[in-house]
Amino acid sequence: MTDDPNKPIDNRILVDAVEEIKEMGKEGMAHPSTKPVLIGAAAGAVAGWVLPFVGPILGGLAGAGIMVYKRVRP
């Protein structure tokens, strides 16, 4: 299987996301991805609070996940 760099989702997305999260953990607030991911988590938590059957925890995880994806695959 060949990796197409133009393909938006490939088999390396999970590996890249884990590497990004590890770097965020090492560098803390100094990492350029930390603040956007925290903002996405907060926005998702607020949205989850409003939406029925979602909740703020799941909403926060979804918001953070979306922002990590946008940072890994711009």
C-alpha positions as CSV (number, residue, x, y, z in Angstrom):
1,M,0.0,0.0,0.0
2,T,1.4,3.3,-1.0
3,D,1.0,6.5,1.0
4,D,-0.4,9.4,-1.1
5,P,0.7,12.7,0.5
6,N,-2.3,14.5,-1.2
7,K,-4.8,12.1,0.4
8,P,-6.5,13.9,3.4
9,I,-6.7,10.8,5.6
10,D,-4.1,8.1,5.4
11,N,-2.9,5.4,7.6
12,R,-0.4,7.7,9.4
13,I,-3.0,10.0,10.9
14,L,-3.2,8.2,14.2
15,V,0.6,8.0,14.5
16,D,1.0,11.7,13.7
17,A,-1.8,12.6,16.2
18,V,-0.1,10.6,19.0
19,E,3.2,12.2,18.3
20,E,1.6,15.7,18.4
21,I,-0.1,15.0,21.7
22,K,3.2,13.6,23.2
23,E,5.0,16.8,22.1
24,M,2.2,18.9,23.6
25,G,2.6,17.0,26.9
26,K,6.4,17.6,26.9
27,E,6.3,21.3,26.0
28,G,3.1,22.3,27.7
29,M,1.8,25.7,26.9
30,A,4.9,26.6,24.9
31,H,3.8,24.2,22.2
32,P,2.0,25.9,19.3
33,S,-0.8,23.4,19.3
34,T,-1.7,23.5,23.0
35,K,-3.7,26.7,23.1
36,P,-5.9,25.9,20.0
37,V,-6.6,22.4,21.3
38,L,-7.6,23.7,24.7
39,I,-9.9,26.3,23.1
40,G,-11.4,23.5,21.0
41,A,-12.0,21.4,24.1
42,A,-13.7,24.3,25.9
43,A,-15.9,25.0,22.9
44,G,-16.8,21.4,22.6
45,A,-17.6,21.2,26.3
46,V,-19.9,24.2,26.1
47,A,-21.6,22.7,23.0
48,G,-21.9,19.4,24.8
49,W,-23.5,21.1,27.8
50,V,-26.3,22.5,25.5
51,L,-26.9,19.4,23.4
52,P,-28.9,16.6,24.9
53,F,-27.3,13.1,25.3
54,V,-23.8,14.5,24.6
55,G,-22.6,16.1,27.8
56,P,-19.6,18.3,28.4
57,I,-17.0,15.5,28.7
58,L,-17.8,14.0,25.4
59,G,-18.2,17.4,23.8
60,G,-14.8,18.5,25.2
61,L,-13.1,15.3,23.8
62,A,-14.7,15.8,20.4
63,G,-13.6,19.5,20.3
64,A,-10.1,18.6,21.3
65,G,-10.0,15.8,18.8
66,I,-11.1,18.1,16.0
67,M,-8.5,20.6,16.8
68,V,-5.7,18.0,17.0
69,Y,-6.8,16.7,13.6
70,K,-6.8,20.3,12.2
71,R,-3.2,20.8,13.6
72,V,-2.0,17.4,12.2
73,R,-3.7,17.7,8.8
74,P,-4.1,21.4,8.0
